[in-house]
Amino acid sequence: MKDLETLKNMVNSGLFALAEQLNDLSPFKSSFSYLCSTGGKRLRPLLLLALQQDLNPTISININIASALELLHQASLLHDDLPGLDNDSVRRGHPTIHVRYTEHEAILLGDWLYGKAISLVISSGLDSKVVVKIADELSHLWCDICEGQELDMRNPQDLDALRTVHLLKTSSFFERIARISACLACVSSDVVYFISRWGRELGNLFQEVDDLLDRERQLDLKGRPYSSDIKNQKSTISLEYLTVKEYRELREDLASRLLSIHDSSFSLTNEVLALAFKPLYTLSV
């Protein structure tokens, strides 16, 4: 079983290899190379690979699928940062693509990344039925992200509408990562059901922590100069509906829920969770 640092290096190497493979005449060679160089935790591909190894360590990992997930994530961030959406000029301490290059290149690079992600799945060398399953999961995920972003732009004001946004933009991503990892690990349908619910709860928890980070303006942790939701006057569950006392209670509840999704048999996955939720223990409400 490969450790977390090895897996992250493999993911990064795979992304840089994709950039190197682009023809010098490609209009996206510079911007995609720049995107790869701006860093990131690579949380989503790491979660996929860790879960797959924990579920079935005898099956080889597939970097194509991990890279496809990261490309999809990056595509969603590119579009989120655009002037017509969140209008962010900095991400991870670097100028966003539409600032460093142009708005139209950021739009088209995001579109290209989605196509490239599906191409990576098709060329992964996996069984054709598995390829179709994973491509289907990614396609539905992309639709969920787009629908969630559009609903988010309408600035929903009630809890049910906000939860729908979070379900589509965040929980769906983690649930589908879990489902894809189970598909790659060739586990039973019972395990797929369990791991899907586990992924959905993980996504819910991740979103709530993100809302708290917005509330606290944890600049060094989020990698942006200030919260986009605050800047754009968007509602979040944590920002709009909880008192300070309720925030403290929520933080304790989140920490408890984080412990509840740890599984003693998921040793490598638990390391990814520690990476994902490190900010939870630095919040001071």
N, C-alpha and C positions, 0 to 999 in steps of 0.2 A: 504494500500500500504506500503510495507516494504522500509525502507531507505537504502541508499547505504552501510553504514557500516554493517548493518544486512545482506545484500545480500553478501557482501564480506566474512563475517564470515561464512555464509552458504556454499559458494563455497569452502573456505579453509577447512571447516569441512568435506565436501564431499570428497575432495581429500585425506585428512589424513585418512578418514574412508576406502578408497580404499586401501591405503597402509597397514592399520591394518588388513584388510581382507586377505591379501596375506599370504599364508602358509609360515612358517619359512624356508621351503626347497626351496621356489621359488628363482631362481637366481637373480631376480630383486627386492626382498624385500628391501635390503639395498639401492640400487641406486635409486629406486623410492621414498623411504622415504626421502632420501637426497634431491632429486629433489623438492619434496613438501616443504621441509624446507628452501629452498633458497629464497623464497619470490617471489615478483612480484606484479604488480598492479591488475592482473586478469581483465584487461580491456575488453577482448573479452567476457567472460561469464557475466560480469557486464553489458556490453552494451546489450547483448541478454535479460537479465532479466529486465533491465530498460525499454527497448523498448516494451517488451511484456506487462509489467504493464501499460505503458503509452497508448498503443493501446487498451488494454482491461483489466482493473484492476479486473474484476470479475472472471477471470480464474486463477487457481492456477499455480504458477511457478513450473518448473520441474528441480530440481538440476541435475538430470542425464544428461540432454541435455546441461546444462551449463558446467558441468564437462567434457563432451565429447569434447566440443569446446576447453577447456583449455588443455586437453590431446593432441589434434591435434596440437595446437599451440606449446606446449612443445616439441612434436615430431619433428616439423620442426626446432626448435631451436637446439635440440640435434644434428641433422644432419648438420645444418649450421655450428656448432662449430667444426666439425670434421677436422682433419689435411688435408684431401683430399679436403675440401671445404674452409671455411674461416680460419680454424686453430686458433680458439680463445681459450685461456687458462683460461679466467676469464669471468664470467657473473654474474651481480648483486653483484659484490664483492666477489664471491665464485669461487673456481676452477670448471671448466666445467666437465661434466661427464667423458669424455674420459681422462681427467687429473686426476681426483679424483679416477676413477676406471680404465677401459681399453678402448681402441678404439673399440674393438669388442663388449663390453658390451653397449657402447653408441649407436652403430649402431642397435643392436638387441633390446635394450630398446625402441628406437624410433619406430622400427617396431611394437613392442608389444603395445606401446601406441596407435597406430592407430587402431589395432585390438580391444583393450580395449574400445576405444571411440565408435566404432560401436556396441560393446556388450552393452554398457551403453544405447545407443539409443534403442536397441531391448528390453532391460529389463526395459524401462522407464514406462511401464504401460499405454502408450498412445494408442489411436486408431490405428489399424494396418495400415490404409492408411496414417496417419500422420507419423508413424514410417518409412514407406517406403520412404515418401517424404524427411524426414530429413536425413535418411541414404544416399539417393541419393545426396542430397546437400553436405554432408560431403565427400562422395566418389569423387564427381567432384571437390570439393575444394582441396582435397589431390592431385589429378592429376594436378590441376592448380599450386599448390605450387611446385611440383616436376619439372614440365615443366619450370616454372619461374626460379627455382634455376639452372637448367641445362643451360638455356639461359644466366643467370647471370654469370655462370662460363666461358662462352665463351667471356665474357667481351665486350659486344656490344658497338660500338663507335658512333652510330648515334642516334638521338633523338627518332625516331620511334621505334627502337629496344629496347631502354631503357624504353620507355613507355609501351611496351609489357611486359617486365619483371615486371614492377611495377603493371601493370594490373593483372598479374597472381599471383604474390607473396603477394600483399597487398590489392589492390582494391577488388579482388575476395573474400577475406576473409570477409571484412566488408559488401560487398553486400550480401553474403550468410548468414551472421549473421542476417542482416535485414530481409531477406526472411524467415529464420527459425523463427524469432520472430513473423513475420506476420502469419506464419502457426500456431504457438502455440496460437496466439491470436484470430484465427478464423475470420479474417477480409475479406473484399470483394476483388475481383480481382483488382479493381481500387486502393485500398490502397496498395496491394502487389506491383503493378507497381510503385507507388509513392515511397514506402519505399525502393524498390530495387535501384532506381536511387539515392535516398538519401544516401544509404549505399555505393554506388560506389563513389559518390562525397566525402564522408567522408574518404574512403580509399585513394583516390587520394591526399586529403589534408594531411592525416596522413603521407604518403610517402614523400611528399615534405618537411614537417616539419622535418622528419627524415634525409633527405638529408642535410638540413640546420644545424642540430645538428652535422652531420659528419663534415661539413665545419668548425663549431665553436669548435669542439672537446669538447663538453659539457660532461666531464667525469662523473661528479656526476649524471647527468640526464640519461645518456645512460647505466650506470652501468658496463661499460667496460673500460679498461685502455686507449684505444685509438680506433679510428675508424677502423673497419675491412676493409672498402672500401678503406681508405687511405693506410693502411698497405699492402693490396693486390693489390694496384694500379688499383682498379676498377673504372670505370666511373660512375658518377651519374649526373643527370641533373643539379643539383645545383653546383656541383664541377667543371664540365667541360665547361659549356656553358654560364655562366653568369658573368658579370663584378661585381665589388663591388657595383656600383650604381644600377645595376639590382637586386642585392641581397636585397638592402634596399627596392626597389620597390616590390620585391616578398614578403618580410616579411609583408609589409603593405597589399598587396593583400591577403595573407594567413589569416591575422587577419580579413579582411573584409569578406572573404569567410566563415570563421568560424562563424561569426555572422549570415551569410545568411542561414546556415543550422540549426540554432537554431529555434525551433518551440515552440510557447507559450504553446501549449498543451502537450509538451514533457518535463514536469518538471523534472522527475527523469533522463531522458536521457540527459538533459542539464547538470546535475551534473556529469555524466560520461564524457561528452565532456570537461568539465572544468578540470577533472582529466587527460584526454588524451592529452590535448593541453596546459597544464600549461607551458611546455618549450617554447612555441611560444612567450610568453611575456618576456622571459629572454634572447632571442637571441640578440647579439650585433654585428652587422656586420660592 
